[in-house]
Amino acid sequence: MSHSTYNTLWSEAHEELSCLLDEELPEEPLRPERDRVVFFQRLASFYVRYVQMFRQLEEAYDQSVHPQKRRVIRQVLDSVMGRILELKNEMVEKEYSEYHYMDDIIQDLKLTPEDLEIPIPRYFIRERNRVLQDRERMFAAVLNQMDVTEKAGPPVMRMLTLERAIKVIQVAERARQGRLRAKFMREIHKDSERQRKAEEQEEVSTDQAAVCIQKVWRGFMQRKITKRLREEEMIFLGMAMDPKLSNQSQNELDVLNNEANRRIRQEEHEDDYQKSIGSVIHQLREVEGPEMKETMKDQIRQWFIECRDATGSFPDYPEEEDGGSALIFAEKTPEELAEELAAKEEEDANKKPKGKEETKEKRKKEKVDDEEEEPGLKMLPSAYLADLERGHKTFSEVWKNRNESKNFSQRHEQELIKEEKRKEIEVEIRKQVDELMRQELANWKLAVDKEKSGKVKGAAKKKKASKSGKRKKKDKDLTADRTTESLFEELVEEELLKKADNVKLKDYLGDYSYLGTTLRQSDIEPMPSLSDVRQVVALYAVLPLGSQAVHEKAPLVKTILLVGPSGVGKKMLVHAICQETGANLFDLSPLNVAGKYPGKSGLQMMLHLVFKVARLMQPSVIWIGEAEKMFYKKVPKDEKELDPKRLKKDLPKILKSIRGEDCVLIVGTTSDPHSADLKSLCKFYNKIILIPRPDYASRYVMWKELIKKNGGEVTSDLDLSSLAKISDGYTQGHMVQVVRSILTERRIQQFPKRPLTASEFVSPLARIDPVFQEEEEALKNWYAKTPLGKKRIKAASGKEGDEEPPKTGGKGGKKKGKK
């Protein structure tokens, strides 16, 4: 694909963005919507359209080689991601569910379920490649050192008990006798087979032999022809894949090769761009800098004289905090500017005593305004729409109609760098000029009016004094004298910092739920599909951790709890989050921290180490396996020594210190939430995601992919539909276990003669206990007691519908925003 293709993608995305901005920011504000269903449809429609735009911009950013274009695309891409998260947050608050079903909307927009899949931006890993490589080297060095120390120690002799030794001898002897018996029986069987064949031998004529061979051959050929015709018919009907299309064609390989080459060119063009920036800045300072300086001085002196003529006295020079001389060049008369500066000084003088009273009056006014507002549902204010408008304006003014016929190689444009850097140089020079002109104004005032100069100095001193009083007390750093590398090494040695398994979010297989909307319309709450789980994890964990710009302004998710039966892939999702974002994986599971850093001071040190390294080397994921143990109602006797509730008091305190700029996420996993205190658990984890057993569609996809991944072949002899049906209740973990037990090296070698069949999987499945319906119902009932679950039940029963609209029009919007 050429650069024009990606330019077209970029243009199409901005056309859609223009339409969305017109709808989201109309000239006349929209009236509050009383109907919750209609309001949700509007939100869902915006969400789906933003996701489509996200996919286009991600593709354009990944493949564009023009460094200046990529910066503009990146700004809009991050803002679109943030807006998607805001809409998701609003949909959760309005529908009281983490999962949403939009079958009707994607049908109206002529989209497929795959179009709703949240793409993981490839720049998350590519732009942190060097950091990740350095971290890998650190990990390898620490692990090698640990191996050396273990080998250097004396060999540990394992002493066998008498009972164990007898058992080992018995097993070996019984195995020997079994092999001998099998060999003996095989020889007897061969002898009897030889005798039987010798007795059955009869005289056969040539004609009979020929007929027998013909019959077998013709039957074989006819079956082969029938099979081929059936396969051709299935391919023609679109119910089977053409074998020619299953392998990558030469065109596909060429496309992949071109994409890799474009990424290499991206790096080359970026290096050239960075070098050019340095030379342009130097050139602007040397050539245009002196002229800028003199022009500013002349303009400021002119302003001094105009103010003197208009007001009878020299003005006060604007402070640096207020913008310095930049205020002077705003389109204002000297009188207006003098009045504005005087008003600011009065405001600063009266700020302290009146601050609280003013805020109280403001709140009262807001309350009155809220009460007067029309009842209904309104969209919450967005932190990203202004950024999206700015990005769209830049595209429209600079890039939309730009003639690039002479820039076929898509290298940077020198004039654009000059325009951008000229403003930065101007700000830099303005600060220098301000210092000089402030002194010059003071000299003029001394010459004309000494009293005023004294007051100006006094005011300036007061301002400085007030600024120093705002210093906040910093938390004590327990490891201020240590390097980040030494802290990293200690955490790896204590196994609190681990390497994440090499799994991606796309490896968490699962199909889309096609009946979600239909079931909800029939007042039946559907169980989410694994595709829904994958999307929610991408939205709440991967996108915010991958982009600092998104994490800072999007609705902040500090903690997530993954709840589901054992084997549904909770731990795999934690590792996938780390791999997709390049995050560090810290393990604070109760069983892992048991016995480490004993005592109260030890616990404080451990948490300090973990969170300090997590912030310094962000993004970071802090995993708490078996999260229910930390909030036990009653600690079991056999676990009292482990002290599983050790982190219960201190961890929530540290959680409060996590801010928007800290890309740190705590992820808990549990398969037994009933044993935990519900109130404490829900207070700590602000997002609870229920993961179900795989449904039929997901099981079908999983059997197919797992068999292929483990070296198997899916042929017409393997009835995947029946296999998916009989494996109802079994989790992903069970399925992986069964596939690995069947697809041994010997069985793979037998495929040409004996293809794989569904019946082979029945016996291993029968030996495993599935997740029964009662267990899943128990988890659903537990989830119904969580805050969001309670709201969902209340809304479904019709109570919420009567109460909500009057609240939402006024105070509701603010309350929900704080949630």
PyMOL commands that set and color helices and strands:
alter all, ss='L'
color gray80, all
select helices_A, chain A and resi 3-24+36-63+67-95+103-108+113-116+123-126+129-152+162-200+206-237+243-246+250-287+289-311+324-326+334-349+351-372+385-399+414-448+450-468+484-493+505-507+516-521+530-546+548-553+570-581+590-593+599-616+627-631+637-642+650-656+673-675+678-684+696-709+720-726+732-742+745-749+759-766+773-783+787-796+799-818
alter helices_A, ss='H'
color red, helices_A
select strands_A, chain A and resi 497-498+559-563+584-587+620-625+664-670+687-690
alter strands_A, ss='S'
color yellow, strands_A
deselect
rebuild
show_as cartoon
